[in-house]
């Protein structure tokens, strides 16, 4: 039987789990995986509820920053 580390590696290498720059694998136990594109950093595993939650929070925070900046600096 394969260890979870081996399963994670196999899932990461499987092109079926990559949808452009998005990664989704239910068998991979990681919430974040290294980006495949050659850029440094991580991407979330969209097959995990916590990964989706992290993404949603990031979008909300970035949207709030843009709205705040617009209201305070450009809408005068």
N, C-alpha and C positions, 0 to 999 in steps of 0.2 A: 504494500500500500504506500502511496506517495505521501510525503510530508506536506504540510500546508505551504511551506516555502517553495517546494517543487511545483505544487499546483499554481501558486502565485506566478512563478516564472513562466510556466506553460501558458497560462491565461494571458499574461502580458505579451508574450511572443505571438499569440494567435491573432492574425489580422481580422478575424471576424468580430473581435471585441473592440476594435477601433473603428470609429465612425468619423472620419476626418481627424480632427484633433481631440475628439471626445472619446472617453474610455468607459466601457460598461461591461462588467463581468460579475455575476453573482457568486461564482466560485472563488474569486480572488478576495481574500479577507481584508485587504488594505482599503482604507478610505481614500488615500491619495497615492498616486503612482507617478514616477518620473515622466516628464513629457517625452514623447516620441519624436518630436519635430527637430530635435537638435538644440533647441533653446534650453537654457537652464531653468529649473523649477519643476513644479508638480502640477498635475491636473487631478480633479476629483474623480472617483469611481461613481458614475451615475447610476449604477445598479444597486448602490447602497443608500438607504434612506438618509443617513447622516451626510453622505456626500452631496445629495440633492439639497439638504438643509443648508450646508455650508455654501453651496452655490447661490441659493436664494438669498441668504444673509449678505453675501458679497454684492449681489445685484442691488439689494435694498440700500446698503451703505453707500455704494458708489452713486446711485441715483440721488440719495439725500445730499451728498456732497455737491453734486452738480446743481441741484435745485437751490441749495443754500448759497452757493457761489453766484448763481444767476440773480437771486433775490437781493443779495447784499452788495454786489459789485456792478451789475449790468442793468438792473431795473430801476435806476434812479432818474 
